[in-house]
Amino acid sequence: MYKILIFIILIVTISNISWSQSPVEFVRAYDISQGDRFFDIYAVSDGGYIMCGKANYAGRFRRNDMIVVRVDSEGELIWSETYGDGFLDYSAKSIVETDNGEFLSGGEAYNGENRSQQFMATSSQ
């Protein structure tokens, strides 16, 4: 009977250790417009993060621009930039840091006629 009880305690303990999550380092809210979205976040070599996605553009055609946001290890904003032309819907889906410290992002541009184009962009800010 004791062997079964010890076995159950062991299984429960191992399960709790295996499925526990690491503690949250920080939570930040960034002042973005309704409809803005981040699709990817990447931990960069200096301990900070870079995020990419889409930002609402309130121009004549109400299109989305690609947005890239760089934060430090505490989540404080270092820089942010939007890229687009106001005519196509741009949406950055993925971002990585290159060996030389620049950032490479890929995504899609949509022209409103069910035609999607793929793109890549680099940033060195």
N, C-alpha and C positions, 0 to 999 in steps of 0.2 A: 504494500500500500504506500509506504514512504517513497519507494522508487518511482511510482507513478506520479505522486505529488511533486517530487523534485524534478521529474521530467517536464511536467506541465509548467512549473515555475521557470525552468530553464528556457522552454520554448517561448513563453510570454516575454521574458527578459530579452532574449535575442530578437524577437519580433519588434519590440519597442526600440531597440538600438538600431536595427536595420532600417526601419521606416521613419525614424525621426528626421526632421528637417534641420538644417543648420539655422542658427539664429539670424534674424533680419538685421542687416547692417544699417540701413536707413530707408526711409520712405519719403519721396519728394513729389509734390504736385507742381507741374509747370503750367504757366499761363498760356494755354493754347485755346484756339477757337473751338466751338462746337463743330464736330465733324472731322477735326484733325485727329490723326491716328499715327501711332508708332507701330511699325511692323517688325522691327528687328532691333536688338541691342547687342553690343559687342564690347567685351572687356579689352581695353587697349593696354599696351606694354607699360605705360607709366602708372597703372593702377586705376585710371579713370574709365569712362565709358563713352561710347558713341552710339547714337540712336538714329534711325531713319524711318521715314514714313511719308505721309501726305499732309499738306496744309491747305485749308480752304483759301482760295484767292477770290476776293470780292470784286474782281474786275467786271468788265462788261459781259463776259460770257460765263462768269461764275465757275471757273475751272479750278482744279487742284494743282498745286505745285509740290514738287519733291521737297522734303524738309530733312535737314541733318542737324542734330544737336549734340554738342560735345560737353560733357560734364566731368568734374574731377572725382576723386575717390570718395568724396563726401556728398556727391550729387549736386554740387554748386555749378552753375552755368559758366562755361568757359567761352563758348561761342555757339551761335546758331545761324543757319543760312537756309534760304529757300532758293530753289532753282526751278525755272519754268518760263514759259513765254506768254501765258495768259490765254492761249488758244487751245492747247491740248491738256488733258488730264494726266498729270505725272504722279506716279506713285512709286517710291523707292521701297523695295521689298526685302533687301538684304544688304548688309554692309560688313566689310572686313578691313583690318589694318594691313597694309603691304609691308614688305621688308624695309622699305626706306621711310616708313612713318607716315605715308599718305594713306588716304582712305579710299576704298573702291566700293562703289554701290551699284547695284543692279535693280532694275524694276521694269515698269511698263508705262507707255504713254498711249492714251486712248483718245481717238478723235471724235467720238460721239456717233460714229457710223458703224458700230460693231467691228471696227478695225483696231487691232492692238499692235503696237510696235514695242520691241524690247530695247532697252538701252543700258549703258554702263556710264558711270560718271566718276571722276576722281576729284578729291579735294585735299589740299595740303595745309589748311588753316590750322 
